[in-house]
């Protein structure tokens, strides 16, 4: 689910959780005790373990993929209960790697899970190589996201492939069973027809195609949003690569993507094209493409991507401190707007479209960009707002203004939390994705340079 595809979801319930990590066990009461210092590394371990478990314990059992959403008690809240999400599963693949590195999951158990997932994906519905947004986790058949969205979703596929390639690099050079996994992933990677999604050779990638409705969704993807990874992967494909002109004319809009504007004294760098006058996007735009794609030192003719992503997070933090709408609770240690559950359904929250709803994933997935501000948010949540934390970590969204929160989780919001925290701590996912030889060639083809970065 993304900001561009809004849907209505109902919700209810509440929970309080005692949490642990593999090295240190602490309760919510320990965190709330002002006489005890908070051990930051243990707290990071804790939130990572909880959010990883969404994709480990909470996975759909037949496919091993991520359920679209879960209730606080691990129950799927709507029908059909076996709905799995393509993009969120890509995030989950990367989250499980974090679990292996942190000692929460054994390498062999992760390998077995990955092989199950790959075998399922190989048999599941695809449309010119692209998976649909939603699938039935028992059958692999497409579940329509909306009436005409019943075919290939290239953006969701890109998020999935980002995870697949990262997993392949992690296991490359391993034992025979691990090499089998790598071979199977590479076969899937090469089968995605990125160039076909240019809609008969146009200089832009299209988001959707349906065997029943063709190109009726009519969503050419251009101007800055969460989809940079799609263009990078499309250029990187060894079998179905796009021309550089598709990136320059489609994504970059022949240079019009470059912004000269600033907000709160921070350069926007690129234009955040949308349907309203908001200058900056929801914070997931600084996360989804950068779970594997390392923005540090990454530049092309249009942007310095570290400046772009870091500034977006800083802008959101400064916005919460200014709090122009005087929403209850906003401030230095309570911030972060992104697309999430909202009081009346799913909504794209950001400065300029602020409903008083904070989503923890926004600040917590920004750890690489705003470590101090993100840590303040994390400590505040666990120390002072334990009713906002459940089995799989912080709940998706809440509003102090309206005395509301939702005891539910969304795969696409939980997934970036452990991944981006690990990128902040060790750069793990950035390391493996960026060492892929096809990705290196694709970045070079599009004119990207990687400069030294402290």
C-alpha positions, 0 to 999 in steps of 0.5 A, spaced: 500 500 500 502 506 498 500 514 498 498 513 491 493 508 493 488 510 498 483 505 501 479 505 507 480 500 513 477 499 520 480 498 526 479 497 534 483 494 540 488 496 545 495 492 548 501 493 553 507 489 552 513 486 555 519 486 551 526 483 550 532 482 546 537 476 546 542 480 550 538 484 555 531 483 558 527 489 560 520 491 561 516 497 560 516 498 567 524 498 567 524 503 561 519 508 565 523 508 571 526 515 571 532 512 576 534 507 571 538 509 564 535 507 558 541 503 554 540 505 547 543 499 544 538 494 548 532 499 546 534 498 538 535 491 539 528 490 542 524 494 537 528 491 531 526 484 534 519 486 535 518 489 528 522 483 525 517 478 528 512 481 524 515 478 518 517 472 521 512 469 526 506 473 523 508 471 516 502 467 512 504 460 513 504 457 506 507 462 502 512 465 508 510 472 505 508 478 509 501 479 510 498 486 508 496 487 515 495 484 522 492 486 529 495 486 535 494 479 537 497 477 530 490 475 527 489 478 520 483 483 521 480 482 515 478 477 509 481 474 506 486 472 511 491 469 507 492 476 503 500 477 502 503 484 500 508 484 494 512 490 496 511 489 504 514 482 503 520 485 499 521 489 506 520 483 510 526 479 506 531 484 508 528 485 515 529 477 516 537 478 514 537 483 520 534 478 524 540 473 522 545 478 523 542 480 530 542 473 532 534 473 533 534 468 527 538 462 525 542 462 518 539 455 516 532 457 518 532 464 514 535 460 508 529 455 509 524 460 509 527 464 503 527 458 499 519 457 501 518 464 499 522 463 492 518 457 490 512 460 491 513 467 487 516 462 482 509 459 481 505 465 483 501 470 478 505 474 474 504 479 468 510 480 464 514 478 469 511 483 475 507 481 481 501 484 483 500 488 489 496 483 493 496 475 492 492 469 495 498 466 500 495 459 499 494 459 491 499 465 489 493 468 485 492 475 484 487 479 489 485 485 486 487 491 490 482 495 486 477 494 480 482 495 475 488 494 479 488 486 478 495 485 474 502 487 474 504 492 479 511 494 477 513 499 483 511 493 488 515 488 484 521 493 485 520 493 492 520 486 492 526 485 487 530 490 492 529 485 497 531 479 493 537 482 490 539 483 497 538 476 500 542 473 494 548 478 495 548 475 502 548 468 501 552 468 494 558 464 495 555 460 501 554 452 501 550 448 495 543 450 498 545 457 499 547 457 492 541 454 489 537 460 493 541 465 489 540 461 482 533 461 483 533 469 485 537 471 479 532 467 475 526 471 477 530 477 477 531 476 470 524 475 468 521 481 470 520 485 463 521 492 466 522 495 459 515 492 457 512 497 462 514 503 458 507 502 454 510 501 447 516 504 448 514 511 451 520 514 455 516 513 462 515 507 466 508 505 468 505 503 474 500 498 472 498 493 467 492 488 467 490 483 463 483 485 463 483 492 463 490 493 459 493 500 461 487 503 464 490 505 470 494 510 466 499 511 472 506 514 468 511 514 474 515 521 474 517 526 478 520 525 485 516 520 490 518 513 493 519 510 486 526 511 484 528 504 486 524 502 480 528 506 475 534 504 478 532 496 477 529 497 470 536 500 468 540 495 472 536 489 469 541 484 464 535 482 460 529 487 460 533 494 461 530 501 459 534 506 456 537 512 460 532 516 456 526 513 460 529 515 466 531 522 464 524 524 460 520 520 464 522 520 472 526 526 471 521 530 467 527 532 462 530 536 468 523 539 471 524 534 477 530 539 480 527 544 485 530 550 487 525 551 493 526 550 501 522 549 507 525 550 514 531 553 511 533 546 508 533 545 500 528 540 497 533 538 492 527 535 488 520 537 486 515 532 490 509 532 485 503 531 488 495 533 487 496 538 492 500 544 494 505 541 499 512 542 498 514 535 501 512 528 501 510 523 506 516 520 510 516 514 506 519 517 500 525 517 504 525 510 506 522 505 501 527 506 495 533 507 500 532 500 504 538 497 499 540 503 495 545 507 499 544 515 499 550 516 502 555 519 497 550 518 491 549 523 486 547 524 479 545 530 475 539 532 478 540 531 486 545 529 492 541 523 494 543 524 501 542 531 502 535 530 499 533 524 504 536 527 510 533 534 509 526 531 508 527 528 515 529 534 518 524 538 515 519 533 518 522 534 525 522 541 524 515 541 522 513 538 528 517 542 533 514 548 530 507 545 530 503 550 526 496 547 527 497 546 535 496 539 535 497 535 541 503 532 543 507 534 537 514 536 538 522 534 539 521 527 541 514 526 538 514 527 530 513 523 524 508 524 518 507 519 513 502 514 509 498 510 515 492 508 518 488 514 520 482 516 524 477 515 518 482 510 514 488 510 510 491 517 509 498 520 506 500 525 512 505 530 511 506 537 512 501 541 508 496 535 509 497 534 517 491 530 520 494 530 527 496 523 526 503 520 527 506 514 525 512 511 529 515 508 522 516 515 520 521 517 525 524 510 527 525 509 519 529 515 519 535 513 524 540 514 518 538 521 517 536 524 524 539 519 529 538 524 535 531 526 533 529 519 532 532 516 538 528 521 542 522 519 539 524 511 540 525 513 548 519 517 548 514 511 545 517 506 550 518 510 556 512 514 556 507 511 551 507 503 552 500 503 550 502 504 543 506 498 543 504 491 541 507 484 539 510 487 533 513 493 536 509 500 535 502 500 533 501 503 526 499 510 528 496 514 533 493 521 535 493 525 541 489 530 538 483 526 537 485 521 543 485 515 538 490 510 536 490 503 532 492 497 535 494 494 528 500 493 523 501 494 516 507 491 513 510 497 509 510 501 515 513 495 520 518 493 515 522 499 514 523 500 521 528 494 523 532 495 516 533 502 516 535 502 524 540 496 521 543 501 516 544 506 521 547 501 526 552 497 521 550 499 513 548 492 512 543 492 507 546 498 503 552 494 503 549 487 500 544 491 495 550 496 493 555 490 491 550 487 486 554 487 479 547 489 475 545 494 480 552 497 479 552 497 472 545 500 472 547 506 476 552 507 472 548 507 466 543 512 469 549 517 470 550 516 478 556 517 482 558 514 488 563 519 492 566 518 499 561 520 505 563 520 512 
